[in-house]
């Protein structure tokens, strides 16, 4: 649809057509759509979807912390599940039985060869967690690596796939057992013993819960604790291994406990903290930026619970806007989807959870595909075991300034139409 708005130019003659394109954002399609409600055989007898989603082809894939066909009297070992991107019933792709892993908290990393990679926080040969692979078409998980105390304990972040190697973090232990507080590791996609690339001691970070990103020959991530004030860090590690470099330490005023994945745009890293902000403990988390070379975190947004609280997932970036989720806050205080300009500003609530089976506590980040955001909630839905949801993103609106005659200008707005 095109609208025309005439504005007077005071009789100035214009002989030629002039065209200037500006940009703005108009939110289109702000309805939160529940694509699937999970139940115990797919996602646990208790709320359990704690990871983000992965998209491959026309299907969304995720992990459930509990439940599945191998559940016992009170809980199960967890599953890999799938949901059509158009919505429908969730299907079990794989289930865990303890020996091949249990209690997966991280999301999945798809390869181009029909394989999903992920981690479990427990199970495996030593009981401290695994790296696994699963055929995207379904099947039993293959254990690629089992962790012991010296490799690290409880990997919780998404894996990074680069070439034939998987990179990740463990949230505790390391070469000195429980004398360390987490590791950065690598594992070949063909399987093998984890290689410890870095271990944390507290002063350089502690408990890396999120995943890693790579730029050149360097890996970047966050720790939930440790650093100068023991409130978390942004760190870097050479991809070949070495001592972690603290790029930033948090001090409560700029946030505390970064647990989600970072994203990189230009020379800047962007992320979230679960608590803290400009008003200290009166704030409920932040969106922050840090130069890739290091420095004091810049608070781009502080949450006040009305506009969300406790953003513990990662961010996605589109058209200069950062998008994420908060596990609390919003209209009913059970979570929200938000946006923040990359330059900073007050968070905009795009959707609040808790209404009509839309789910509660979206504890992970979002993925963006085809103008839509996709995510998962831990609670709520028809069976109170979590949901998979979709929400449209704000779309750019093209404005054309078209001078057609002396004394008038036509301002035309063309809204992009999604197929």
N, C-alpha and C positions, 0 to 999 in steps of 0.2 A: 504494500500500500504506500502511496506517495502523497504527502501533504505539501501544500504550497503556502508560504507565508510571504506576503508582499511588504517590503519596507521602502520608504521614500529615501531617495538619494539627493533630494533638494534640487532636482533639475539638472544634475550633472550629466552631460552627454557621454554615452559609452557606445562606441562604434563596433566593438568586437565582443565576442563572448569570452568572459573571464571565468575560470573555474578554480575554486579553492576547496580542498578537501580537509575537513577538520575531523576530529574524533571525539566521541564521548561514549558513555556506557549506559545502556538502558536494560534493566533486568527483564528478561523474557522467560516466561514459563516457570514461575516461582513455586510450582507445586512439587512437593516432596512425594515421590512415588516409591512405595514398597514393592520391590521386585520379588522378594521371597521372604517367608517366615520360616525359620529353621526349627526343627523339633529334635527330640532326644536321640533318635537314631542317626541324625546328621550332625548335631551340634551340642549334645549333652543334655542331661537331666536338669542341670542348672545353667544359668547364662554363661556363655563360653566363647563367643566370637571376639577375640582380642586382637586380631591381626587386620592389616589392610588387605586389599584385594589385588589380584593380578588379572589382566585381560589378555586373552589370546584368541584370535578369531572372533567369533561372536559369543564367547563364553567368559564369565567371570569365575575366578578360582580363589578360594580362601582356605584357611585352617580354622578348626574349632578346637579349643583347649581341652575339652572333655567330650564324652559321649561317643556314639558310634556303635557299630555292631558288637564291639568287644566290651561294652560297658557292663559293669558289675552291679552290685546291689545299690551302690550310692553314686558311682561315677564311672566314666569310661576313660580310655586312653587318648581319645581325640581322633579327628579325621581331617582329611583333605576333601573339600566339597566343591561342587560346581553349580552355577546358576546361569541360565541363558540371559544374555544381556537384555533381551526383550521382556524378561520376567518369566516365572514359572516355578515348578517344584525343585528344591535343591536335591542334588544327587550326590551320593558318596563316591568319590573317586578312589580313595584309599583310606584304610583305618589302621590305627596303631595298636600293638599288643604288648608293649613294654620292651620286648627283646629288640624290636625294630624302631624303638623310640616311643616316647609318650609325652603328652602335654605340650603340643606345639603352640608357641606364642607368636612367632614371627610369621609374616606373610610369605608368599611364594615368589620365586624368580623363574619365569619361563625362559626356555632356550628356543632357538629357531628350529630345533630338531625334534620337537614333540616331547620334551621332558620338562617337568617342574622340579625345582630344587628348593629345599627348605631346611629348617632346623627344628629339633624338639628340645625342650628344656630338661628332660629326664629320659631315662631308659638307655638302651644300648648296652654295650659290653660291660661298662663300668657303672652304669646308672646315673651318669652326669650329663647326658644329652647326646644328640647325634646331629650329623649332617646327612640328609637323605635325598633320594631322587624318586620320582614317581612318573610313569608314563602319563601323558596328558589324557590318553584314552582310558586310563584307569588301570589298577593293578596293585600288587603288594609293594610297599615302600622298600627300596634298596638302601641299606645303611652304607654310606660312603665313608663315614668316619665316626668313631665313638670317642668321647672326651673322658679324660681322667683328670685328676687334680692338677697335674703339671701342665696340661693343655689349656685348662680353664674349665669352668663349670657353668651350665645353664646358658647356652646361646639364645638370645631373645630377639635380636635384630634381624632384619631382612639381609639375605646374602647378596653380594655384588658379584656378578659373573663378568669376567674379563678374559678373553681368550679361552683357554682350557682350565682356568683356575677360578675357584670360588673364594671370596674374601668375606670375613664376618667378625663378630665380636662375641666374647663370653662375658657375662656380667660379674663373675667372681673367680677367685683362685688364679693359678698361673704357675710359672716355673718354681716358685717357692710355696706351692700349695696355697693354703689360705693366708699365707704371708703376702700374697698379691691380691689385688681387687679388680681382676678382669684382664682380658687379653684381646689383641687383634691377631687373627689367625688366617691361614690359607689352607685350602684342601683342593687337590686336583679333581676335576669332574669325573675322572675314572675311579676316584677313591684312594684312600691312604691315610696315614697318620697325620693329624693336624700339625702344621708348622706354626709355631708361635713367632709372629713377626714383632710383637711388642707386648710388654706387660706393664700394668699400672701399679703404682705404689702409694697413691693417695695425693701426694703433692703435685703429681702430674696428671691427676684425674683418678676417678674410682667409679666402678660400675657403669661401663658402657652398655646401655640398654638398646640404643638405636643402631641402625645399620650404618654402612659406609658409602661414601661416594668417592669417585676417582677423578683427578685432573692431572694429566701428564703422568709423572712417575710418583705421585703422592696420593695417599688415602686421607680422607677427612671424616671426622665423626664427632660425637659428643659423649661426655660422661655425665651421669646424673648427680654425682658427688665429686669430692676432691677439688683440687685447685687451691688458690690463695685463701678463699673463705670457706672451703669445703661445701660449696653450693653448686658445683658443676663446672665443666669446661667445654670449650671447643678445642679439638686437637688435630694434629697432622702426624702422619707416620710415613716414611718412605715405603714404597710398595715392596721393596726388597727386604724391609725390616729395619728396626733401629729404635732408639729411645723416642717416646712420644714428645712432640713439641706442643706446649700449651700456647694456643693462639689467643685465647680469651678465658678469663675466669669471671664467674658471675658473683654478684655481691648483694643480692636481694632486690636492690633498687632497679637493677636491669634484668631481674628474673632469677629463678633458681630451679634446678632440676630439669635440664633439657634432656628429653627422652626420645624425641622423634628423629627421623632422618633429616639431614640437611639437604638443601638444594643450592646449586651454584648458578649464578647469572652474572656474566661479566667477570669482574674481579671480586665479587661479594658473595658470601655465604649467608643463607637465610634459614631460620629455624624458630622453634617455639620453646618456651619454658612452662612447666606445669604450675608453678606458683610464683609469687613475687611480682614486682613491677614498680611503676613510678611511686606508688603509695605503700611500698613495702608489703607487709603481710595483709594490708587492706586491699591489695590488688590480687587478682586471681590468674596470674600468668601473663606471658608476653609473646609477641612476635618480635624477633630481633634480627639484626644484621651484624656481620663481622667481616672486615676486609680479609681476603684470603691470605694476606701477609700477616694478619694478626692485629689486635688492638682492642680497645674497650668496646663491649657490645653496645650497639645503638638500639634503643627501644623504639620500634615502629608503631607498636600498639600495646596498651595495657587493658586487660579485661576487668570489668566491674561486676560480674555475675549476671547483670541484666543482659549484657551483650555476649555472655559466654563465660565459662570458668574452666580452668585446667585443660588447656590445649596440649595434649601429650602425644599427638601424632605429627607427622611431617606435613609439609606444605606442597602445593602445586602452584605454578605460575602460568598465567595466560593473559596476554594483552596488558601487561603492566599491573595486574592484580594478583595478589596472593590469596589462595583459598585453603581453608582447613576446617577442622572440627574441634569442638570443646566437649569434654565428657559430661560437664554440668552446665548450669546456666541456661539462658534462653527463657522463653515464655513460661515453661513448666519446670524449669530447673533440672531437666534431665538431658541436656545437651543441645548443641546447635551447630549448624554449618555457617561459617562466616567468611567474609572477604575483607581485605585490607589493601589499600594501594601500596605498591612497592616502595613508594616514597614515604609512607607512614600516614597514620590518621586513625580516627575512631573506627573500631570494627563495625561492619554492617552485618546484621543477622539476616542471612538468606533463608534459613528454615530453622524452626524449632521442633524438637522431637517430643513424643509422648502423646500425640493426638491420633486417634483412630488406628491404633496398631502400627504406628510408624517406627516404633523401636525406641530404646532409651540407652543412654551412655555410649555414644560413638567414640570408642577409645582409640581408634586408629586413624590414620590419615586417609586421604582421598586419592583417586586416580582420575585423570581427565581423558576423555575420548569422544570425538565427534560432537563437541559442544556440550557434553554432559559430564557431570561429576558422579562418581560411584564410590560407595563406602559401605561399611557394616556397623551394626550396633551390637553391644554385648547383651543387653536386656531387651525385653519387650517383644512385640510381634504377637501373632496368634497363639504361640506356645510359650511365650516368655523365655525363649532361648536365643533371641537375637534375630536380626533382620539384615537383608541386603537391600540397599536403597539407591535411588537415582535422583538427581536434581539438575536442572539446566543451569548453565552458567550465564552471567550477564554477557550479552552480545554487543560487539561494537556496532554503533550506528553511524553510517556514513552520511555526512552533511555536505552537500554541494552548494556552493554560493555561485549562482548563475545570473550574471548581469545581462539583461536582454534588451533594454531600451533606456532612454533618458528618463531619469526620475524614478525608476523602480528596479528592485532586485527580487528574484525568486529564490527562496531558501528551500531546497528540496531535501527531504529525509528519506533515505532508502533503508528499510530494515531488512536485514538478511533473513531469508526464509529457509528454515531447515527442512530438508527432505524427510 
